[in-house]
């Protein structure tokens, strides 16, 4: 299993000036509701294609965003 480092993703978005959940979701290519569930922790391990979109949208290396370990 893996976990998504949401704080790292949010920091990257904020550094780029993308601060609202709607703008972040638009950049990722998912709905605001989906992104909000991920940010709030209701979805600890999103689907692989969603993770790929998040990694691409935030511009961070994959290893900085996705961590191996348990997904409580």
C-alpha positions as CSV (number, residue, x, y, z in Angstrom):
1,X,0.0,0.0,0.0
2,X,1.0,3.6,-0.2
3,X,-0.1,7.0,1.1
4,X,-0.3,10.3,-0.7
5,X,1.6,13.2,1.0
6,X,-1.1,15.7,0.7
7,X,0.8,18.4,2.6
8,X,3.6,18.3,0.1
9,X,1.2,18.6,-2.8
10,X,-0.6,21.5,-1.1
11,X,2.7,23.2,-0.5
12,X,3.6,22.9,-4.2
13,X,0.3,24.2,-5.3
14,X,0.5,27.2,-2.9
15,X,4.0,28.0,-4.1
16,X,2.5,28.2,-7.6
17,X,-0.3,30.4,-6.4
18,X,-3.0,27.7,-6.8
19,X,-4.7,28.0,-3.4
20,X,-8.4,27.1,-3.8
21,X,-9.6,23.5,-3.8
22,X,-11.5,24.1,-7.0
23,X,-8.4,25.5,-8.8
24,X,-6.2,22.6,-7.5
25,X,-8.8,20.1,-8.6
26,X,-9.0,21.7,-12.0
27,X,-5.2,21.6,-12.4
28,X,-5.2,17.9,-11.4
29,X,-8.1,17.0,-13.7
30,X,-10.5,15.7,-11.1
31,X,-13.6,17.1,-9.4
32,X,-13.4,19.4,-6.4
33,X,-15.3,16.9,-4.4
34,X,-12.8,14.1,-5.2
35,X,-9.9,16.4,-4.3
36,X,-11.6,17.5,-1.1
37,X,-12.1,13.9,0.0
38,X,-8.4,13.2,-0.6
39,X,-7.2,16.4,1.2
40,X,-9.5,15.8,4.2
41,X,-8.2,12.2,4.6
42,X,-11.3,10.3,3.7
43,X,-9.5,8.8,0.8
44,X,-6.0,7.7,1.9
45,X,-5.0,5.7,-1.2
46,X,-6.6,7.1,-4.3
47,X,-6.7,5.1,-7.5
48,X,-3.4,4.9,-9.5
49,X,-4.6,7.1,-12.3
50,X,-5.6,9.8,-9.8
51,X,-2.2,9.6,-8.1
52,X,-0.5,10.0,-11.5
53,X,-2.6,13.1,-12.2
54,X,-1.7,14.6,-8.8
55,X,2.0,14.0,-9.3
56,X,1.9,15.5,-12.8
57,X,-0.1,18.5,-11.7
58,X,2.0,19.5,-8.7
59,X,5.3,19.0,-10.4
60,X,7.1,17.2,-7.6
61,X,9.0,14.0,-8.0
62,X,6.8,10.8,-7.6
63,X,8.9,9.8,-4.5
64,X,8.1,13.1,-2.8
65,X,4.4,12.7,-3.2
66,X,3.8,8.9,-2.8
67,X,5.1,7.0,0.1
68,X,5.1,3.3,0.7
69,X,3.5,2.1,3.9
70,X,0.2,1.4,5.5
71,X,-2.8,3.2,4.3
72,X,-4.8,3.4,7.5
